[in-house]
Amino acid sequence: MNGTKNTLPLPGYAFWDVKRENLDFSRDKGFIISRMFERGNLDDVLSLVSFYGKDEAGSILKSNKYLNRQGLYLAHSLLGLPLQDFKAYGTPKHH
């Protein structure tokens, strides 16, 4: 986690189904990063990348085999990572 802040605002529209106050920014970083890339708006995602860093966000997202299409392509474009590096790339999604 970069910077001097040790928290990040978690928008209700992206975390409507969990108690945000119970999330731990270290323990739950995989969930937080993935959820923000899948459901967050661009400003919120940029704040998240600033908070965790591009390397940490990229590492988490590349290993998430359930990352949805929006999250996958946003991570690819924003973080400059090849699509083939993502476990979710080419994985069939079940609805």
Helices and strands as residue ranges (DSSP letters): G 20-22, H 29-39, H 42-52, H 54-63, H 69-79, G 83-85
